[in-house]
Amino acid sequence: MFLSVVERGHRLPQKMMLALIRVLSRRRAVDIIRTLLYRPEFFGKHISVWTQAVMRGPSEWSVGERELFAAFASRLNQCVF
């Protein structure tokens, strides 16, 4: 389920960013980007900090291994991200 407000409820700066992504990539921005930009102060900022810590912070796994795990999980979930 994807909320229509996340699809069309962005503020002007975020709408401009999504338009730029569309022009440069010739595709609609993926859902995770749309979600991160919907209310960055509520969700986007916090999930970005968490993701950065998980993917680049101290770990027994290398950054490459973590990226591979994320890509594999995304593929299993049929996620274009």
C-alpha positions in Angstrom: 0.0 0.0 0.0 1.3 3.4 -0.9 -0.4 6.5 0.4 -1.6 9.0 -2.2 -0.4 11.9 0.0 3.2 10.5 -0.2 2.7 10.4 -4.0 1.4 13.9 -4.4 1.7 15.8 -1.1 5.2 17.1 -1.2 6.1 20.7 -0.5 7.5 23.0 -3.2 11.2 22.3 -2.6 10.6 18.6 -2.5 8.5 18.8 -5.7 11.3 20.6 -7.4 13.8 17.9 -6.3 11.5 15.2 -7.6 11.1 17.1 -10.9 14.8 17.3 -11.2 15.2 13.6 -10.6 12.6 12.9 -13.3 14.3 15.2 -15.8 17.8 13.9 -15.2 17.0 10.2 -14.9 14.1 10.2 -17.3 12.2 8.2 -14.7 9.9 8.8 -11.8 11.8 8.8 -8.5 11.6 5.5 -6.7 9.2 5.1 -3.8 11.9 5.3 -1.0 13.1 8.7 -2.3 9.5 9.9 -2.5 9.0 8.8 1.1 12.2 10.3 2.4 11.3 13.6 0.8 7.6 13.7 1.9 8.3 14.8 5.5 12.1 14.9 5.9 11.9 16.4 9.4 9.7 13.5 10.6 11.0 10.5 8.8 13.6 11.2 6.1 16.3 12.7 8.3 16.1 10.0 10.9 16.0 7.0 8.6 18.9 8.5 6.6 21.0 8.8 9.8 20.2 5.3 10.7 20.9 3.9 7.3 24.3 5.7 7.2 25.2 4.2 10.6 24.2 0.7 9.5 25.9 0.8 6.1 29.0 2.8 7.0 29.5 2.5 10.7 31.7 0.0 12.6 31.0 -3.6 11.7 32.7 -7.0 11.2 31.4 -6.8 7.6 33.0 -4.6 4.9 31.1 -1.8 3.3 31.0 -3.9 0.1 29.5 -6.9 1.9 26.8 -4.7 3.5 26.0 -3.2 0.1 25.8 -6.7 -1.4 23.5 -7.8 1.4 21.2 -4.8 0.8 21.1 -5.4 -3.0 20.3 -9.1 -2.5 17.5 -8.3 0.0 16.1 -5.6 -2.3 16.2 -8.1 -5.2 14.3 -10.7 -3.1 11.7 -8.1 -2.2 11.4 -7.1 -5.9 12.5 -3.6 -4.9 14.2 -1.4 -7.7 16.2 0.3 -5.0 
